Amino acid sequence: MNITLALGGGGAKGNSHIGVIRRLEKEGYKIDAVAGTSFGGIVAVFYAAGYSSDQIENLFSSLDQASLYGHSPDQGPSLLGLAGAAKWLKEVFGEKTFADLKLPCAVTAVDLKSGNEVTLSKGRVVDALLATVAVPGVLPHVTMGEWELVDGGVLNPVPVSVARSLAPKLPVVAVVLTEPLGVPARTWTLPVPNIIPHALISRLARVSYARAFDIFLRSLDIVDRAIAEYRLEVDKPDVIIRPRVNGINIFDKVDVRAVARLGEEATEMILPELKKSFTWQSRLRRALGVEL
């Protein structure tokens, strides 16, 4: 069965996308197109470029996650820079564009000037990736022409609509990394340099401004989840896979292979629904004379 993937954002949680892809392929599903937001966009582009799930896992596992951050002169104001990530992505993709990819692929961003969602499916891959992961205020925005781009998850945490536009006749499998509404909100924990003593970090965490910021971030987490649920309700993916990554913070340093296994486990659990859904759709499409 041919399918399209919509890979949601979630920072370190996004390593579970690797396992989802591996398990789907093992079951015989052929991924013909892939769209992604934020970390989901990174996995989408690597896969569309021809990297297998095992190769992506090995690459991500060998990467020093702490080396991704740091400011460079050409990046805008932000709490964290992405100098290391930009350097690594340029080493991998160089000047490759979306036209060089082996599968139809797109990532999403949001233009701060117009307030609109932007679909990136042309131009340099590296530029698009740095834009789609640009968590507002935390990571630097990316300027493209007249656009000032930030993380696509601001408006479209799981790009089902974009995935459907890449292959309109194919079912869309959405991989959702946000927690459902009703689950207690968690704070985003930013990476902290090793040179800062843990005792000092603990003391800072107790001051009133830190606690106020904690309330702000927890509220933001709930807003993000609400947007994801509303978009899923409107865009209606054919199947939803939700890896159990609730305990992972978006900036956590993680065991990539362990998180990837969570994606495999979630896909394994959804396989009966997946098969049932696609069997029904196949029959309907044949009855309507629609090509699969």
N, C-alpha and C positions, 0 to 999 in steps of 0.2 A: 504494500500500500504506500502510495506517495503522499507525503505530508509537508506542511510548512510549519516552522517553529517560530514562536514569539518568546524570546528570553527576557525575563524581567530583571530589573535592577536590584541591587542589595549588597554591593561591596563584596566582602569576603565570602558571603553566602553564595555568591555567583559561581564558585567552584563546583557547586552541586550540578550546574548545567552540564558539566563534563560527563558526569555519571548518567544523566538523563539521556544524552545523545548516545552514549555507549550502549545503554540497555535497549533503546529504541532500535538501533541498528542491529543488535543481536537478535531482536525479535523479528527482524525482516522489514522494518519500516525504512523507506528511502526518503531522506530529507532533500527536497528539491529547492527550497528557498529558506532563508532565515533572517529574522529581524531581531534587533536587540536594543535594550536601553541600558545605559551605564555599564556595569560589569557584564551584563548580558550582551551588550554591544561588542565588548572585547571578545567574548567567547564566540559570538556570531561571526565576526570578521575572521578570526583564526580558522574557524571551521570552513567558512566560505572560501578561504585562501587555499584550502586543500589539506590542512592539518587534521589528522585523525584525533579521536578523543584521547587515545593513549599518548600521542605526541603532545597534545595540549597539556595534558596532566603532567607529563615529564618536564615540559618547559616551565610551567607554573611552579612545580615543586622545586626546581633547581634555582628559582629566582629568589634573591634576598629581598624579602618583602619590605624590610626597613629601608632599603636603598631607593625606593620609589619616590620618596618625598624629598623636599628641598627646593628652595626658590632659585630661579634663574632670572637675569635682568629683563628678559623678554616676556616674562609672565606677569599678569596683573596682580592686584592686591588680593590676598587670601590668607587664611590662618596657616595653611600648608601649601607648599609648592608641589609641582609634579616634574621637577627637572629630571629626576632619575627615571621616572616612567616614560617621559618623552624620549630620553636617550635610548632606553631599551626598545621602545616601539620603533624608533628610527633604525636601529640596528636590525630589527626583524623585517620590517616592511619597506624601508628606504623610501623611494619615491612612488611606490605602487599606488594605483588608484583603484576605485571600485570596479572599473572596467577590466582590471587585471585579475579579479577574483574568479573562481571557478563556478560559483553559484550566485544567483540573484541575492543581494544582501543590502540591508539598509539599517542605519542606527538613527536614534532620535535625539533631538536637543530642543531647547527652548530659547527663543530670541527675546532678550530682556527689553529691547527697544519697542518691538511690536506686541509683545505678550503672546506670541503665537508659537505653536509647536512647529518644529522644522524637521523634515525628513532628510537625512544625509545619505545619498546613494550615488553621488558623483564626487570627483575630486580626490585629493590625497586621503588615503586611509588614516594616516597618523593624525591629521588635523581633526577628522571626524571623531576618532576615538578619544582624543583629549577633550573634545567638546561634550561628548555624551557622558563622560564621567565627572564633569565639573560641578560637584556638589556646591550649590550657591554659597559664597562666602567662605567656605572651607577650602575648596580647591579653585584655582584660577579659571576665570571664564576665558573663552577663546573667541577672538575676533575673526570673522570671515566676511570680507566685503563690508556691507552695512550691518551685518548681524553681530550681536554680542551674545554668544551662546553659552548656556549652562546645561546641566544635567537634564536629559529628557524625561526623567522620572518626575519632574515638577508637574507635568501635565499628563504624561502617559507612562506610568510605571511598568506596564506590560504591553508592548506594542502590537496588540492583536490586529488592529486596523491596518498597520503598516505591513505586517506579515501577509495579511489577506490581499493587499494591493499587489504584492510581489507575485502571487500565484492565485488568482481569484477562484480557480476551479478546484483548489485543493483544500482539504480540511486543515484547520489551524489548531495546533497543540500549544497551549500557553503554559509556560513554566513560571509560577508565581512564588516569589521569595518573601513577600511581606506577610506579616501575621494577620489573621482575620480580625475584624472588629470584635471587641469584647474581651480581647486578651490584654492584660496589663501592659502599659507602655514601658518601653525600655529606653534608656539614654544612649545616645551615640557617644562612644568613648574615642577621643582622638588619640592617635599615636603620640607617645611622649618620649622625648630623647632620653637615652640611657644615662646621660650625664646629670639629670635631675634626680636627686635622692627621693626614694619612695616616701620617706617621712615628710618631706616638704610637700609632695603631691597630696598626701593624705591631709595635711594641715590646710592647704589651699582649698581642698574639696569641701571643707567645713565652713568656709566663709559665706556670708549671705549672698554675694554676687554669684558664686559658684552654684549655690542652691537655686537661685532664681533662674540661672541659665539651664539648670537641670529641668526645671518645670517647663521652660520654653521648649527644650528639645523633646521632652516627653509629649508635649502637646503637638509638636511638629510631627512626631512619629504617628500619632493618631490621625492627623490630617493626611499624611502620606498613605496610610492604610485605607482611609475612606476613599481617596481618589482612585486607588487601585481597584477597590471593590466596585465603585460606581462605573469605572471604565469597563471592567469585565462584564458588568450587567448590560451595558450599552453595546459593547463590541461583540459579545457572545462568542467566545472561542468554542470550538467543537469539543475539546477536552481540556481540563485543567489538571496539571501536575503540581503539587505543592510539597516540595521537600521539607523535612522537619529540621529547619535551620534556625528555629526561633531563638536558640541560645547563643547565636553568633552575632557579634556586633559588626557593622559594616567595615570598620577599620581594624578588626582583629587580625593578629598574626595567626594563621591557621595551618593545620596539616591538610594540604590540598587533597591528598589521596583520601583522607578520612571524610572530608566534606563531599568529595565526588561520590563516595559510596552512599551518602545520604540521598543523592540524586538517583542512583540506581535503585535503592530501596523504595523510594517514592514511586518510581516508574513501575517497578514490579507490582506494587499494590494496585496500581491503576490499570494494569494490562487487561483484566476482564472487561472493565468499562470501555477501554480503548477499542478492543476488538468488537464489542457489541455495538458501539457507536458507529464505527467505520463499516461494519457489515450492513447495518441498516442504511447508512448513507449510500453505500455502493449499490444496494438494491434500488434505492430511490433514484439515483442518478441514471442507472441503466434503464429504469422505467421511463424516465423523462428524456432519454436519449442524449444525456450529457456525457461528454468524454471524461474519463478519469485521468 
